[in-house]
Amino acid sequence: MAVMLAEHLKLLIVGPLVVGLLALGITYVIAPTFTARTTFLPPQQQQSLAAASALASLGPLAGLVGGIKSAADQYVALMQSTTVQDRLIDQYGLMQIYEVDFRFQARDELRDNVRIILGKKDGLITVEVDDEDPQRAADLANSHIDELRRMTSVLAVTEAQQRRAFFEQQLERSKDRLTKAQESLQASGFTQGALQAEPKAAAESYARLKAQVTSAEVRLQTMRSYLSENAPEFQNQQAALAALRAQLSRAEQAGEPQSGPDYIGKYRDFKYEEALFELFARQYEMARLDESRDGGLIQVVDEAQTPEWKSKPKRALVAAIATVVAFILLVLLVLVRHTWRQTAMQPETSTQIARIRAALGFRH
């Protein structure tokens, strides 16, 4: 084999070198690609001790706030969203640059040129953008962070933002119900001296009991989303709710007025709505305080700069790979050719080859 390879030494040396030079020449025809990179630290989503204590005091209503997913994963998803991609396409005119007719084609091209990497250990998010224009590559990378800031200013992403949005909505609803309950109470002829101390205490006790029933109902409703009705925890919550409803029913029967305006019942409703309103107001203020602390602050660690050197094609690497591949293919070609000739020289094999050629219509 060594002798056979030595006989074709010139081919095995010149051939790969020619292929390598051709590959190197082709790389000069391909437009160079530049890569810009920016790194930022997403807001850290850590629930404060005060907020945790406040949510614990909320009891069953805390289940409505829901579990919070990783903020870093959400930021990556936001930057890869269609909304962000379309804004970047319009801002930089990428449909014309990529020479495409449809927007989905521009999105696919942009997606291929952008890599968003989430660091598992340090928690940093890196945005890498490839483009033939180095300045546009840097601008696109930085624009991803600008669009992320724009999205987070509208959407509730962090734990504090989600709690603030939830309790803000509940506070508005509770405020409307409290106003209606107050108007209804005033329409019944209620005055500050209309109730004695004992009926007033009973009404306030009733309001607290009704609030507990509402909390238990909300808790049971949230448990339906992740537990079956046969689960022990679900059945225990049902039993607790039934017991609270029974207590509420007895309190309502005991508090029914025998005559005169039903200002005691309306006072109960007013105190109930007032208790819920105060509860939501405290939670809302706590969420606003936490949101002001961590906010949606996106801290840029490394801003994307205009790349000074192309990232691809790597000319030396392409030429080296082409040379090695050509050498391997030529060696295989020489070995196959030599094996074929050796086989054809044997009498039995030569006769079979002649028959095959004759059957195929070939002539010697």
C-alpha positions as CSV (number, residue, x, y, z in Angstrom):
1,M,0.0,0.0,0.0
2,A,2.8,2.4,0.8
3,V,4.4,1.8,-2.6
4,M,1.1,2.4,-4.3
5,L,0.5,5.6,-2.4
6,A,4.1,6.7,-3.2
7,E,3.3,6.2,-6.9
8,H,0.5,8.7,-6.6
9,L,2.4,11.1,-4.2
10,K,2.2,14.0,-6.6
11,L,-1.6,13.7,-7.0
12,L,-2.0,13.3,-3.2
13,I,-0.1,16.5,-2.6
14,V,-1.0,18.7,-5.4
15,G,-4.7,17.8,-5.5
16,P,-5.6,18.7,-1.9
17,L,-3.5,21.9,-2.2
18,V,-5.5,22.9,-5.3
19,V,-8.8,22.2,-3.6
20,G,-7.7,24.1,-0.5
21,L,-6.7,27.1,-2.6
22,L,-10.0,27.0,-4.4
23,A,-11.9,26.9,-1.1
24,L,-9.8,29.8,0.2
25,G,-10.7,31.8,-3.0
26,I,-14.4,31.1,-2.6
27,T,-14.3,32.5,1.0
28,Y,-13.2,35.9,-0.5
29,V,-16.3,35.9,-2.6
30,I,-18.6,35.3,0.3
31,A,-19.7,38.5,2.1
32,P,-18.1,38.6,5.6
33,T,-20.3,38.3,8.7
34,F,-19.8,40.4,11.8
35,T,-21.0,39.4,15.3
36,A,-22.0,42.0,17.9
37,R,-22.6,40.9,21.5
38,T,-24.3,42.5,24.5
39,T,-24.8,41.1,28.0
40,F,-27.2,42.3,30.7
41,L,-28.4,41.3,34.1
42,P,-32.2,40.8,34.4
43,P,-34.0,42.0,37.5
44,Q,-33.6,39.6,40.3
45,Q,-37.0,38.2,41.3
46,Q,-36.7,37.7,45.1
47,Q,-39.7,38.1,47.2
48,S,-39.1,40.3,50.2
49,L,-39.7,39.1,53.8
50,A,-42.4,41.7,54.3
51,A,-44.2,40.7,51.1
52,A,-44.0,37.0,52.1
53,S,-45.4,37.8,55.6
54,A,-48.2,39.9,54.0
55,L,-49.2,37.2,51.6
56,A,-49.2,34.6,54.4
57,S,-51.6,36.9,56.3
58,L,-53.8,36.9,53.2
59,G,-54.5,33.2,53.8
60,P,-56.5,31.4,51.0
61,L,-56.6,34.5,48.9
62,A,-52.8,34.3,48.4
63,G,-53.4,31.3,46.0
64,L,-54.9,33.7,43.5
65,V,-51.6,35.4,42.9
66,G,-50.3,32.2,41.3
67,G,-46.8,30.8,41.0
68,I,-44.1,33.0,39.5
69,K,-41.9,31.5,36.7
70,S,-38.2,32.3,36.2
71,A,-37.9,36.0,35.2
72,A,-34.8,35.3,33.1
73,D,-36.7,32.7,31.0
74,Q,-39.5,35.2,30.5
75,Y,-37.1,37.9,29.3
76,V,-35.6,35.5,26.8
77,A,-39.1,34.6,25.5
78,L,-40.1,38.3,25.3
79,M,-37.0,39.1,23.1
80,Q,-37.9,36.2,20.9
81,S,-41.5,37.2,20.6
82,T,-43.2,38.2,17.3
83,T,-43.9,41.7,18.7
84,V,-40.2,42.4,19.3
85,Q,-39.2,40.9,16.0
86,D,-41.7,42.9,14.0
87,R,-40.6,46.1,15.6
88,L,-37.0,45.4,14.8
89,I,-37.9,44.5,11.2
90,D,-39.8,47.8,10.7
91,Q,-37.1,49.8,12.5
92,Y,-34.2,48.6,10.4
93,G,-36.1,47.7,7.2
94,L,-34.9,44.1,7.4
95,M,-37.4,42.9,4.7
96,Q,-35.5,45.0,2.1
97,I,-32.1,44.1,3.6
98,Y,-32.8,40.3,3.6
99,E,-34.5,40.7,0.2
100,V,-37.7,38.8,1.2
101,D,-41.3,39.4,0.2
102,F,-43.1,38.3,3.3
103,R,-42.7,39.2,7.0
104,F,-42.5,35.6,8.2
105,Q,-39.5,35.2,6.0
106,A,-37.8,38.2,7.6
107,R,-38.6,36.8,11.0
108,D,-37.0,33.5,10.1
109,E,-33.9,35.2,8.8
110,L,-33.7,37.4,11.9
111,R,-34.2,34.4,14.2
112,D,-31.3,32.6,12.4
113,N,-29.0,35.7,12.9
114,V,-29.8,36.2,16.6
115,R,-28.8,34.0,19.5
116,I,-30.0,34.7,23.0
117,I,-28.1,32.7,25.6
118,L,-29.1,32.5,29.3
119,G,-26.2,31.8,31.6
120,K,-27.1,29.0,34.0
121,K,-24.5,29.9,36.6
122,D,-24.2,33.7,36.6
123,G,-27.8,34.4,35.5
124,L,-26.6,36.8,32.8
125,I,-28.4,37.0,29.4
126,T,-26.2,37.4,26.3
127,V,-27.6,38.6,22.9
128,E,-25.5,37.9,19.8
129,V,-26.4,39.2,16.4
130,D,-24.8,38.3,13.1
131,D,-25.0,40.8,10.2
132,E,-23.0,41.8,7.1
133,D,-23.0,45.4,8.4
134,P,-21.0,45.6,11.7
135,Q,-22.8,48.8,12.8
136,R,-26.2,47.3,12.2
137,A,-25.2,44.2,14.1
138,A,-24.3,46.3,17.2
139,D,-27.5,48.3,16.8
140,L,-29.7,45.2,16.6
141,A,-28.1,43.7,19.7
142,N,-28.7,46.9,21.7
143,S,-32.2,47.3,20.3
144,H,-33.2,43.9,21.7
145,I,-32.6,45.3,25.2
146,D,-34.5,48.6,24.4
147,E,-37.5,46.6,23.2
148,L,-37.3,44.4,26.3
149,R,-37.5,47.5,28.5
150,R,-40.4,48.7,26.4
151,M,-42.2,45.4,26.9
152,T,-41.6,45.2,30.7
153,S,-42.8,48.7,31.2
154,V,-46.2,47.5,30.0
155,L,-46.3,43.9,31.1
156,A,-46.2,42.6,34.7
157,V,-43.2,40.3,34.6
158,T,-41.6,40.3,38.0
159,E,-43.2,38.9,41.1
160,A,-43.8,42.4,42.6
161,Q,-45.3,43.6,39.3
162,Q,-47.7,40.7,39.2
163,R,-48.8,41.1,42.8
164,R,-49.3,44.9,42.2
165,A,-51.4,44.3,39.1
166,F,-53.5,41.6,40.8
167,F,-54.2,43.6,43.9
168,E,-54.8,46.8,41.9
169,Q,-57.6,45.0,40.0
170,Q,-59.0,43.6,43.2
171,L,-58.8,46.9,45.0
172,E,-60.8,48.6,42.3
173,R,-63.5,46.0,42.4
174,S,-63.7,46.1,46.2
175,K,-63.9,49.9,46.1
176,D,-66.9,49.8,43.9
177,R,-68.6,47.1,46.1
178,L,-67.8,49.1,49.2
179,T,-69.3,52.3,47.7
180,K,-72.5,50.4,46.8
181,A,-72.7,48.8,50.3
182,Q,-72.3,52.3,51.9
183,E,-75.0,53.8,49.8
184,S,-77.4,50.9,50.6
185,L,-76.7,51.3,54.3
186,Q,-77.4,55.0,54.2
187,A,-80.6,54.4,52.3
188,S,-81.9,52.1,55.1
189,G,-81.9,55.1,57.5
190,F,-78.8,54.0,59.3
191,T,-77.1,56.5,61.6
192,Q,-74.1,56.2,63.9
193,G,-76.4,55.9,67.0
194,A,-78.8,53.5,65.4
195,L,-77.0,50.4,66.6
196,Q,-76.3,49.4,70.2
197,A,-72.9,48.0,71.1
198,E,-74.0,44.4,71.1
199,P,-75.7,44.4,67.6
200,K,-72.7,46.3,66.3
201,A,-70.2,43.7,67.6
202,A,-72.4,40.9,66.1
203,A,-72.4,42.6,62.8
204,E,-68.6,43.0,62.8
205,S,-68.3,39.3,63.8
206,Y,-70.6,38.4,60.9
207,A,-68.5,40.4,58.5
208,R,-65.3,38.7,59.5
209,L,-67.0,35.3,59.2
210,K,-68.3,36.1,55.7
211,A,-64.8,37.2,54.7
212,Q,-63.4,33.9,55.8
213,V,-66.1,32.1,53.7
214,T,-65.1,34.1,50.7
215,S,-61.4,33.3,51.3
216,A,-62.2,29.6,51.6
217,E,-64.2,29.7,48.4
218,V,-61.4,31.3,46.5
219,R,-58.9,28.8,47.9
220,L,-61.1,25.9,46.8
221,Q,-61.5,27.4,43.3
222,T,-57.7,27.7,42.9
223,M,-57.2,24.1,44.1
224,R,-59.4,22.8,41.3
225,S,-56.8,23.8,38.8
226,Y,-54.1,21.4,40.1
227,L,-55.9,18.9,42.4
228,S,-58.6,16.3,41.7
229,E,-61.8,16.3,43.8
230,N,-60.7,13.0,45.4
231,A,-57.5,14.5,46.7
232,P,-57.4,14.6,50.6
233,E,-56.4,18.3,50.6
234,F,-59.3,19.2,48.3
235,Q,-61.8,17.3,50.4
236,N,-60.5,18.9,53.6
237,Q,-60.9,22.3,52.1
238,Q,-64.5,21.4,51.1
239,A,-65.2,20.3,54.6
240,A,-63.8,23.5,56.1
241,L,-65.8,25.6,53.6
242,A,-69.0,23.7,54.6
243,A,-68.3,24.3,58.2
244,L,-67.8,28.0,57.6
245,R,-71.0,28.2,55.6
246,A,-72.9,26.5,58.4
247,Q,-71.6,29.1,60.9
248,L,-72.5,31.9,58.5
249,S,-76.0,30.6,58.0
250,R,-76.5,30.4,61.8
251,A,-75.2,33.9,62.2
252,E,-77.5,35.2,59.5
253,Q,-80.6,33.5,61.1
254,A,-79.6,34.8,64.5
255,G,-79.2,38.3,63.1
256,E,-82.5,38.6,61.2
257,P,-84.3,41.7,62.5
258,Q,-87.9,41.1,63.8
259,S,-89.1,44.4,62.7
260,G,-88.0,47.8,61.4
261,P,-85.5,48.5,58.6
262,D,-82.8,45.9,58.0
263,Y,-80.0,48.2,58.7
264,I,-78.2,45.5,60.7
265,G,-77.9,43.3,57.6
266,K,-76.8,46.2,55.5
267,Y,-74.3,47.1,58.2
268,R,-73.0,43.6,58.0
269,D,-72.5,43.8,54.2
270,F,-70.8,47.2,54.6
271,K,-68.3,45.9,57.2
272,Y,-67.6,42.9,55.1
273,E,-66.8,45.0,52.0
274,E,-64.8,47.4,54.2
275,A,-62.7,44.5,55.6
276,L,-61.9,43.2,52.1
277,F,-61.1,46.7,50.9
278,E,-58.6,47.3,53.8
279,L,-57.0,43.9,53.1
280,F,-56.5,44.5,49.4
281,A,-55.3,48.1,50.1
282,R,-52.5,46.8,52.4
283,Q,-51.4,44.2,49.9
284,Y,-51.5,46.7,47.0
285,E,-49.3,49.2,48.9
286,M,-46.9,46.4,49.9
287,A,-46.6,45.3,46.2
288,R,-46.0,48.9,45.1
289,L,-43.2,49.3,47.6
290,D,-41.6,46.0,46.4
291,E,-42.0,47.0,42.8
292,S,-40.3,50.4,43.4
293,R,-37.3,48.5,45.0
294,D,-36.6,46.1,42.3
295,G,-38.7,47.5,39.5
296,G,-37.9,46.4,36.0
297,L,-34.3,47.5,36.2
298,I,-32.3,45.9,33.4
299,Q,-28.6,46.4,34.1
300,V,-26.4,46.3,31.0
301,V,-23.1,44.7,31.8
302,D,-21.5,44.9,28.3
303,E,-23.1,47.1,25.7
304,A,-22.7,45.9,22.1
305,Q,-19.9,47.7,20.3
306,T,-19.3,47.8,16.6
307,P,-17.2,44.6,15.8
308,E,-13.8,45.3,14.3
309,W,-13.2,41.9,12.8
310,K,-15.4,39.4,11.0
311,S,-16.7,36.3,12.7
312,K,-17.1,34.3,9.6
313,P,-16.2,32.9,7.1
314,K,-13.1,31.6,8.8
315,R,-10.9,31.4,5.7
316,A,-7.9,29.5,7.2
317,L,-10.3,27.0,8.8
318,V,-12.3,26.5,5.6
319,A,-9.1,26.0,3.5
320,A,-7.6,23.6,6.0
321,I,-10.8,21.5,6.2
322,A,-11.1,21.4,2.4
323,T,-7.5,20.3,2.0
324,V,-7.9,17.5,4.5
325,V,-11.2,16.3,3.0
326,A,-9.7,16.4,-0.5
327,F,-6.6,14.4,0.7
328,I,-8.8,11.7,2.3
329,L,-11.0,11.4,-0.8
330,L,-8.0,11.1,-3.1
331,V,-6.5,8.4,-0.9
332,L,-9.7,6.5,-1.0
333,L,-10.0,6.9,-4.7
334,V,-6.4,5.6,-5.2
335,L,-7.1,2.6,-3.0
336,V,-10.4,1.7,-4.7
337,R,-8.8,2.1,-8.1
338,H,-5.9,-0.1,-7.1
339,T,-8.2,-2.8,-5.6
340,W,-10.3,-2.8,-8.7
341,R,-7.4,-3.3,-11.0
342,Q,-6.0,-6.1,-8.8
343,T,-9.4,-7.8,-8.8
344,A,-9.8,-7.4,-12.6
345,M,-6.5,-9.2,-13.2
346,Q,-7.7,-12.5,-11.7
347,P,-9.1,-14.9,-14.4
348,E,-12.4,-15.7,-12.7
349,T,-13.1,-12.0,-11.9
350,S,-12.1,-10.8,-15.4
351,T,-14.5,-13.3,-17.0
352,Q,-17.3,-12.0,-14.8
353,I,-16.5,-8.4,-15.5
354,A,-16.5,-9.2,-19.3
355,R,-19.9,-10.7,-19.0
356,I,-21.2,-7.8,-17.1
357,R,-19.9,-5.4,-19.7
358,A,-21.4,-7.4,-22.5
359,A,-24.7,-7.5,-20.7
360,L,-24.6,-3.7,-20.3
361,G,-23.5,-3.2,-23.9
362,F,-20.0,-2.1,-23.2
363,R,-17.1,-3.1,-25.5
364,H,-13.5,-3.6,-24.6
